[in-house]
Amino acid sequence: MIINADGSIFHLHLKPEHLAERILLVGDPARVSHIGRYLENRECDIVNREFHSITGYYGSKRITVVSHGIGGDNMDIVVNELDALANIDFATRTVKPFFRRLTMVRIGTSGGLQPSVPVGTYVAAEYSIGLDGVVYFYDCNEEIRDMRFEEALLRQLEWQIDGLRPYVVRADTSLLEQMTQDDIRRGVTIAANGFYGPQGRMLRLPLHDPALNVRIEAFEHDGRKITNFDMESSSLAGLATLMGHRALTVCGIIAGRTDHRMNTSYRNSLAELIEKMLERI
């Protein structure tokens, strides 16, 4: 574990005393500043690379807001460092005797894969499908994966990408109940390990399996269809579950992959979702 000279964790530049137990995660560092306007008595406002963090109070609730950038690799950094801030003694570099459980809610943007999730819908990832491979680097990952769901994926998607097996993790049930109401749909989010080819977009490079998205859209398991694409939900859900934390991704649908609609002015549309998450976390 790398600790900076000022006593902060390597990438986030946060110190243990900066961390609240309620955490909102967003991809865009600028979105941290937007959410920070809702917070009073701000204790810190720290920026390093794509990681921007603010801790303050929303009413009586102490909340830390952190940007994670894009992709599962960044989420691996953020979740590990947040856990270290909560559960490792920086002076002795040993695990603390009492576990501090964090609640992490990621507010993201996503592309809808079904007509039932048009642009403007909010989707909570009850299940996350990972194409990133992050959890495979950690021991006991099979204990938090839904193997039956994974076998259905391999079979129905006629999986053709050698060396990459999709994994499936369910979100924390209590947090799902806490954060979702009739205004947020529960769905299955597939987290790609890239924006172009891994999500079926083709510019100059041809795709290895051009029909994969067609099979993704047709997939069904236990009455559930894959609702949307993102790039971080699975690594967040997988790492948090392995560590014993509560985590959930809630996305605003800004692109319709089936009807080819795209809301490029999505930043304004997320304000309502941010307010809902602040109220419910």
N, C-alpha and C positions, 0 to 999 in steps of 0.2 A: 504494500500500500504506500503510495507516494503522497507525502504531506508537504505542502509548500512552506517556505520559511516563515510565513506569517501564521502558520497553524491551520491553514485551510486545506481542504481536499483538492487534489491535483487539478481536475478539469473544471469543476463547478466553482471553485474558489470560495465555497461556503465553509463556515466553521460550525461545529456541532451546536452551538448556542443559537445559530441562525435558523435552525430547522424546526418547523411546526409539524405536528402529526397529521394534519390535513394538507394535502398537496394537490395543486392543479398543475397538470402538465400540458404544454402547448408546443407546437413545432416551431413557430415563428417567434424569434426574440422580440420583435416589435409588439406582438400580442401580449407579452408580459407587461409592457408599459401600459397597454390599454386596460388590462385587468387590474393593474396596480392602482389605477384611478379610483377603483371601488374600495380600496383598502385604506384604513386609517392607522395612525401610530406606526408608520412603517419603520422597521428595525434595520433593514438592509436593502440595498439596491446594487447588485453586483453583476458585472458583465465580464465574461471571458470567452472569446471566440463566439460560437453560436449559442453558448449557455448564458442565459440572463435569468437572474433570480431576484425576487422581491418577497419579503416576509412582512406581513402586517395583519390588521384585524378587519374582518367583515362583521360588524356588530360585535358580539362577544367571542366570535370564532377566530382563532389564530390560524392563518393560512399562509403557506409558502407556494409561490407560483414560480415554475421553472420551465424554461424552453429547452427542448431536447434536439432540435434540428430535425433532419430527415433520415429515416432508416433505422433498422433494428440494431445496427452497430452502435449508433449513438444512444439508443435506448439501453443497451448493455452498459455503457458508461454511466448514464444517469441513474439507473436503478441500483447498480452496485455502489455508487458513491453516496446516494441517499441512504441506503441501508448502512453503509459504513459510518456515516454521520450519526445515525441513530443507535447503532449497536456495537461499535468498536471504540474502545478507550484509546484516544489518540496519544495519550502520554505513555501508555504501556504497550500499545499495539496488540491488545488482547481483546477477545470478545467479552462484552459486559455480562455480568451474571444475570441481569434481568432484561428480557426481550422487550423492545419498544416497537410496537406494531404501527405501521404507517398505513394511511388511506390515500391512495393515489388515483385520481381521476384525470384521464387524458381527454382534452377537448380537441378534436381534429376535424379535418375535411376529408371527403371521400367521394368515390365514384359509385353510383348505384348500378346494380346488375339486374334488377328486376323492375317490371312496370309498377309493382306495388311500393317501390321506394323512389319516387320521382325527386327531382331537384327540389330542395327545400325541406325534405324529410330529415328528422333526427333519428339516428340508429345507434343503439347501445349494443356492443359486441358481447352477446351472451356466450357465444363460442367464437374463438379466434383460430383461424387456420394459418399456420406459419410456413412460408416458403423461404425463410431466412436462415434456418439452421442453428440459431443462437442457442437454444436450450440443449442441443446435443453435446455441447462442450461442458455441461454440468452433470454431476453424478445424480443418480436417482430420478432422472427426467421422466422415465417411463411411469413413475408413480403419479405424475400430475397430468399425463396425457390421456386422451380418450382414444384407446386403440381401436375400438369398434368403429368409431367415426373415421379414423384414419384408413382402415381397411376399405370402407365404403368409398372413400375418396380415390384410393388407388384403383379400385375396380371400375367405378363409374367414369372417372376421368381418363381411363386407359393411359395411366401415367407413363410418359415416355422420356422423362429427363433423368438420365443416369446420375447416380450419386446424390440425389436430392429427394428426400422423402418428406412430404408435408406432415406437420404435426398439428395436433388439435388440443387446445386448452380451454376449459370453461372459466368464465369470470367468477369472482367471488359472489356467491348467491346473496348474502346479506347486503352487499353494496349495490348489487343489481336492483334489489327491492327498494333500497333507500333512494336511488338516483332516478329511477324510471317511473313514470306515470303514464296516463293515456296519451300524453303528448310526445312520448319517445318510444319508438318501436324497438323491440328486442330482435336482434338478427344474428346472422353468422357472417363475420368479417374475415376476408382472406387478405393476409398481410404479405404483399409481394416484396422481394428483395431488390427491387428496382422500379423505375417509373415507366420505362419504355417496353423493351422486350418482355420482362417478367409480368407486365400487365396486358400483354397482347398488342402493344403499339408497335407499328413498324414504320421506320423512317427510311434509311438506306439499307440497313441490315435485314436480311430475311429471317423469319422466325423458324425455330426448330420444329414447333408444333403449332401451325397457324390456326388449327381448329380448337385449341385448348379452351379458349374463352367460351365457345359455343357449348362445350361440355360442362364448363363451370356454371354457366347460366341455367343449364338443364338439370344439374345435380339436385338430388333430394335425399335426405336421410332423416328418418323418424319424423316426417312431416315438415322438416326444415329445409329451406333453400338458402343458397349463399346470396346474401343481400348486397354486399358492397366490398370494394377494394380499399385497402389503405396500405401503410408500410411499417407500422409500429405496434399494432394491437397485440400480436402474438408474443413478441419478445417481452412486452410489458406484462402481459398476463402470465406467461411462463415463468419469468424470473421472480415476479412478486409472489406467485404461488409457491415456488420452491423455497423462498425465504420466509414465508409465513405472513406476508403483508396482504392487504386488500387492494385490488386494482380493477379498473374498468375503463374501457375506451368508449366515448360517445362522440359520434361524428355527425356533422352536417353534410348532407349530400349536395355536392356542388356540380356534379357532372352525371348525366344519364348515359350510361354506356349503350343501352339498348335503343334509346331514341335520339342519341347523338346531340344532346343538349349540354351546354356548359355555361355556368354562371361565373364569369371572370371577375365579377365585383363581389365575390363571396365574403370579403372581410366584414362588410357591414351586416351581412345576414347572420353572422355568428354572435352578434351582440346579445340576442335573446337567449341563445343557448348558454353563453357565459353566465348570464344572470341566473338562469335556472340552476346551473351547477353550483354557483356561489351560495344560493339559498339552501340547496339540498345536501351539500357535502358535510 
